[in-house]
Structure formats: C-alpha cells, structure tokens
C-alpha cells in the first residue's frame, strides 16, 4: 500500500480551513501546509492538525505547490487549495486507491464543483463546472508548470477520474471577486506577454461576457451568474488594458 502526502497552500484561509483540513486528514499519511503569511486564524487552526506548516513568501501558485511537493516524504502527493473540500465518497475512493498506486506515470483527476458567493455555478472564467483537475500524482514524474495563473501539473502519461466530488468554494464576497480579478490580471501581465491593445480590450471583454454568461449558461444562476459573466468580461478587458498602460512604447 502506497502512502500519500497531502500538500495544501494557505493565506488568510480561516473561513474554510477547518473543513478543508478535516477532510484531507482522513486521506493523508503526511500533510504539509505552505503558508504565505496569514494574519487571520489560519495558523491557529493548522495547529489542531498533525501536519508540517512551513512559511514561504508567495510568488506564484505553481512555485508554492512545487515547493510543498519538494518537502514531501512520500512519492504520491495530493495537491489541494484551502477553499476545496473533499466529500465522503472522494475520501473513500482515495483511501481505496492507495492499494493500486503502481504506475508513476498515471495521474488522477478530481471532480470539482465551483461555488461563487455561496452558490454552485455552471461556469466561472476560465472553467466550466464541474471541471476535472489533476490533483493526485507521483512527484518523480509530475510537477506544476510555470504558468503565472491557471497553472497545472504536467509530466504524466495518462489520467483516471476519482469517484466523488470536491466543493470549490471560491469568491465568497463581491469584494473578493474584484480583489482577485485585480490580483490575477496584474500577475498575468507581469509574467506573460500580452498584446497592449485598447481596441482588443473593448471587443474581447464583450465577447468574453457573451461567451461566459450566455454560451456557458451562467444566466441560469441568476444574479450570481451575472457576476460570473461580468468577471469574465472584466478579466479580458483588464489584461489588455493593463498591458496597454504598462507598455513603454
């Protein structure tokens, strides 16, 4: 039977951290938490669990995760964020899977349902819900890529889905929606070359709103769905607008 190291990233995560770690502790043979300077009750909550908590100044999500993975004593790692909560079926499936973790090139996907402002949504840029991110893998073959946002594990040859689902409870307030919108787009233009175009900013933002509100069926989620559509449009606008503003030419 293989053992699993659970890797979790935290920063002012006390809203859901107890529920997150309680579920993860049921599959973890080792748990590593990398905190980037929490000032809320996160560190107090972490002390209630059998885990190693390490501080690392935040750079990118991928670099934080790869740092956490480097501390793991077991080859198989389960990488989670602090706003994601495993359900009972997923916990059971992962524990059962420990008897079958033989191929290091095989990775495993979780079924993740997205919640915005407390409600499950059909989509939130840039993913539809549910989505199926790779989260369980062998660190000898797999690591996170260096994308500044929306990073993901790479290096596996095939994947399988794990039964059950994960609740991803993101954007719990309007303030956080716009805070993360600003943070993500600033990080994107800092690390990635984006065409500095005001024209593209206006046209792409309209297209993004239409796609994510109408075509992705966010309209079915009422007011929250409209927020999701605005988020998509604003994200597209801001990445080109910020690139234009920062362009020295």
C-alpha positions in Angstrom: 0.0 0.0 0.0 1.3 3.4 -1.0 1.3 6.4 1.3 0.1 9.9 0.3 1.4 13.3 1.2 -1.2 16.0 1.1 0.1 19.4 0.1 -2.1 22.5 1.0 -1.5 26.2 0.3 -2.9 28.8 2.7 -3.1 32.5 3.1 -5.8 34.0 5.4 -7.8 30.8 4.8 -9.6 30.5 8.1 -13.1 30.7 6.5 -12.9 27.1 5.3 -9.6 25.8 6.6 -11.0 23.6 9.4 -13.4 21.8 7.0 -10.7 21.5 4.3 -8.0 20.0 6.6 -10.6 17.8 8.5 -11.4 16.1 5.2 -7.8 15.9 4.0 -6.6 14.4 7.3 -8.7 11.4 6.5 -6.6 10.5 3.4 -3.2 12.0 4.4 -0.3 9.8 5.6 1.6 13.1 5.8 0.3 16.6 5.5 2.3 19.7 4.5 0.9 23.2 4.7 2.7 26.0 3.0 1.5 29.4 4.3 2.4 32.7 2.7 2.0 34.9 5.8 -1.6 34.5 7.1 -2.7 37.2 9.6 -6.1 35.7 10.4 -6.8 32.5 12.5 -5.3 30.1 9.9 -2.2 29.3 11.8 -4.2 28.6 15.0 -6.4 26.2 13.0 -3.4 24.4 11.5 -2.0 23.7 14.9 -5.1 21.5 15.6 -3.9 19.1 12.9 -1.0 16.7 12.5 0.9 18.5 9.8 4.1 20.3 8.9 3.5 24.0 8.4 6.1 26.0 6.6 6.2 29.7 5.6 7.2 30.7 2.1 6.7 34.2 0.7 4.2 34.0 -2.2 5.5 34.1 -5.7 3.1 32.1 -7.9 0.7 29.3 -7.2 2.8 26.8 -9.2 6.0 27.7 -7.3 4.3 27.4 -4.0 2.9 24.0 -4.9 6.2 22.7 -6.2 7.9 23.9 -3.0 5.4 22.0 -0.9 5.9 18.9 -3.1 9.6 19.1 -2.6 9.1 18.7 1.2 7.0 15.5 0.8 8.5 12.3 2.2 6.2 10.1 0.0 6.2 9.8 -3.8 2.5 10.2 -4.2 1.1 13.6 -3.5 -2.4 15.1 -3.4 -2.3 18.9 -4.0 -5.2 21.0 -2.8 -6.1 24.6 -2.1 -7.6 25.7 1.2 -11.0 26.5 -0.3 -11.5 23.0 -1.6 -13.3 20.3 0.5 -13.4 16.6 -0.3 -16.7 14.8 0.1 -17.1 11.4 1.8 -17.0 9.5 -1.5 -13.8 11.1 -2.6 -12.2 10.3 0.7 -13.2 6.7 0.5 -12.0 6.5 -3.2 -8.6 7.9 -2.4 -8.0 5.6 0.5 -9.1 2.6 -1.6 -6.8 3.8 -4.4 -3.7 3.5 -2.2 -3.6 -0.2 -3.0 -3.4 0.5 -6.7 -0.9 3.3 -7.0 1.7 1.4 -9.0 2.4 3.4 -12.2 4.2 6.7 -11.5 3.2 8.0 -15.0 -0.5 7.6 -14.1 -2.2 10.7 -12.6 -5.7 11.1 -11.1 -8.3 13.8 -11.5 -10.9 15.0 -9.0 -14.4 16.1 -10.0 -14.6 19.7 -8.8 -17.8 21.7 -8.4 -17.4 25.5 -8.3 -19.3 27.7 -5.9 -19.4 31.5 -6.2 -20.9 33.7 -3.5 -22.2 30.5 -1.8 -24.0 29.1 -4.9 -22.9 26.4 -7.3 -22.4 27.8 -10.8 -22.3 26.4 -14.3 -19.1 28.3 -15.1 -16.6 30.8 -13.8 -13.8 32.1 -16.1 -11.8 30.2 -17.3 -13.5 26.8 -16.4 -16.9 25.2 -16.7 -18.3 23.5 -13.6 -17.7 20.7 -12.8 -14.1 20.5 -14.1 -11.6 17.7 -13.6 -8.2 18.9 -12.5 -5.2 16.6 -11.9 -4.5 16.6 -8.2 -3.0 13.2 -7.3 0.2 12.1 -8.9 3.7 10.8 -8.4 6.2 13.6 -7.8 9.0 11.6 -9.5 7.2 12.2 -12.9 4.9 15.2 -12.4 5.2 18.8 -11.2 3.3 22.1 -11.8 4.2 24.1 -14.9 5.3 27.7 -14.6 2.2 29.5 -15.8 1.6 32.7 -13.7 -2.1 31.9 -13.4 -4.2 28.8 -14.1 -1.1 26.6 -13.7 -1.5 22.8 -13.8 0.5 19.6 -13.3 2.5 18.3 -16.3 4.6 15.1 -16.9 2.0 12.3 -16.6 1.2 10.0 -19.5 -2.5 9.2 -18.7 -5.2 10.1 -16.1 -8.1 8.5 -14.4 -11.0 10.1 -12.5 -11.5 9.5 -8.8 -15.1 8.9 -7.7 -16.8 11.6 -5.6 -16.5 15.3 -5.9 -14.8 18.3 -4.4 -16.6 21.6 -3.4 -14.5 24.5 -4.5 -16.0 27.4 -2.6 -14.4 30.5 -4.2 -15.3 34.2 -4.3 -17.3 34.4 -1.1 -17.9 38.1 -1.4 -18.2 40.8 -4.1 -15.1 42.4 -2.6 -13.1 39.2 -3.1 -14.4 38.9 -6.7 -12.9 42.2 -7.6 -9.8 41.8 -5.4 -8.9 38.5 -7.2 -9.8 40.0 -10.5 -7.2 42.7 -10.0 -4.6 40.4 -8.5 -4.9 37.7 -11.2 -4.7 40.2 -14.1 -1.8 42.1 -12.6 0.1 38.8 -12.1 -0.7 37.7 -15.7 0.7 40.9 -17.4 3.7 40.8 -15.1 4.7 37.2 -16.1 3.3 36.8 -19.6 3.5 38.9 -22.8 0.0 40.3 -23.5 -0.7 42.4 -26.6 -1.1 46.1 -25.5 -4.3 47.0 -27.3 -7.2 49.1 -26.1 -9.3 48.1 -29.1 -8.8 44.4 -28.2 -9.6 45.2 -24.6 -13.1 46.6 -25.5 -14.0 43.9 -28.1 -12.6 40.9 -26.2 -14.4 41.9 -23.0 -17.7 42.0 -24.8 -17.0 38.6 -26.4 -15.9 37.1 -23.1 -19.1 38.3 -21.4 -21.3 36.8 -24.1 -19.4 33.5 -24.1 -19.4 33.0 -20.3 -22.8 34.4 -19.5 -24.8 33.1 -22.4 -22.9 30.2 -24.1 -21.6 28.8 -20.8 -25.1 29.1 -19.4 -24.2 31.3 -16.4 -27.5 33.1 -16.9 -29.1 30.0 -15.2 -27.5 31.1 -12.0 -29.4 34.4 -11.7 -27.6 37.2 -10.0 -24.6 35.1 -9.2 -24.4 34.0 -12.9 -24.4 37.7 -13.9 -21.5 38.3 -11.6 -19.7 35.4 -13.3 -20.3 36.9 -16.7 -19.0 40.3 -15.5 -16.0 38.7 -14.1 -15.1 37.1 -17.4 -15.6 40.3 -19.3 -13.7 42.4 -16.8 -10.8 39.9 -16.7 -10.4 40.0 -20.5 -10.7 43.8 -20.5 -8.2 44.4 -17.7 -5.4 42.1 -19.1 -5.3 44.1 -22.3 -5.9 47.4 -20.6 -3.1 46.9 -18.1 -0.7 45.7 -20.8 -1.5 48.9 -22.8 -1.0 51.1 -19.7 2.3 49.4 -18.8 3.6 49.5 -22.4 6.5 51.9 -22.5 6.3 52.2 -26.3 
